[in-house]
Amino acid sequence: MPVSSDEDYQKKRAHLSSVAREFELSVHFPLDRGLPELGKEFDLARVVDEIKRAALVVADLSLERPSCYYELGLAQALGAQVILIARVDTNIHQAFGRNSVTQFRDLQEYPSVVRQSLRKARGLEA
């Protein structure tokens, strides 16, 4: 999900963590391990390893950030199970599954959309 460009990042992060606990999942945010130091390369091998070990990937495509699409492409290419969500009226660019994005209107609806998506991904509802 967008981080610095999303004023709702901290609230979304808290909602994701809370809903994940309901499913006995832990949440990993790639930037928790920090950004590469100035002049150092992005550690692609580490990111690939993290995606391979993930039970599933939640991709919030709100704000149409190129980095989110890059990470989504990696996850899909590696065969990860991916959940796509976005704020209503977000323009969804080239992405496999773009017609299956679950949309949310606001932060109040965000946790229920994440919960519904996780239930569906876990085969708990059709």
N, C-alpha and C positions, 0 to 999 in steps of 0.2 A: 504494500500500500504506500501511497505517497507519505513522506515523513515531514520534512521541513516545509513543504508547500501546502500542507493540509492543516488548517487551524484546528481541526477536530481529531488530529492524530492521537493525542494522549487519551481522549475519551474512547475512541475506537479501539485502541490498544487494550484499555481496561475492559471494555465489553467483550472483546475477543478472548481475553484471558479468563474472564468469568464464565463465559459459555463453554469454553474448552474444558474447564474443570468439571462441568456437568457431565461431560462425555469421557472423563478420566483421561484427558489429553493435556499435554503441556504445549506451550506456545513458544516458538523461537522466532525472534525478529532478527533478520540478517544484520542490521546495524548495531545490535547489542554487542557485537564483538568489535565494533569500531570500523571506521573507514581506513583505507590504506594511508600510511604516512605520505606526506608530500613527496612526490618523486618516485613512489613505489607503485607497482602494478596492483590492480584488483586481483585478488586471489581466486581465480576461477576454479582451481582444483578443490579448494575448500568449499566453495558454494555448491559445486556439483556433488561433492560428498554429502553435504548437509541435505540437499534435495533428495538424493538417493535414500537416505535414512529416514526421511519424513514419511509419516503415515498418510498425510495429505497436505496439499498446499492450498491456502486461501489467497486468492488474488483479488484485491480491491482495485479496480481499474478507474475509480473516480479520479478526476482531474487529468486524465489522459497522459500520465507521466511516462516518457520513453523508458525509464529504468524499470518500471513495473511491467511493461510489455517485454522487455529483455528477460527479466526473471521468469515471467510466465512462459516465454518461449523455451527457456532452458528446462523448466519443470515439465512442460509438455513433451519436449524432445527426449527427455530422460524417462518418460513413461509414468510420471507421478500422477496420482489422482489429484485433480485440480477442481476447486470450487471457484467460480467466477461471480463476483458481486460488484455492484457499482451504484452510485447515487442515480436516481431517476434523471433522465435527460442527458446522461453522459454519452458522448459519441464513442461507440466501441469500434476501434480500428481493427486491422487484420489480426485475428486471433482465432485459433481453432476453438469452436464452441461459443462463438460470439452470440449465437441465437439462444443460448441457454443461460445468459447472465441473469442472476437474480437481483432485482433492483430494490433499493430502499429509498424512502422519501426523506428521512431525517434521522438524527441520532436516537430518537426514541424508538424508531422502528428497526434500527441497526441490529440490536441483539436478537430480536425475533427472526430476522432474515438469516443471520448467521446460524442460529439454532436450527431453523428449518433446513438450511443447506447441509448442515452436519447430519441431521437426521436422515436426509435423503442419501447422502454419501455413505452413510453407515447401513443403508438398507432398512431403516426403521420406518420409512413411509414411502409411498409411491410417488 
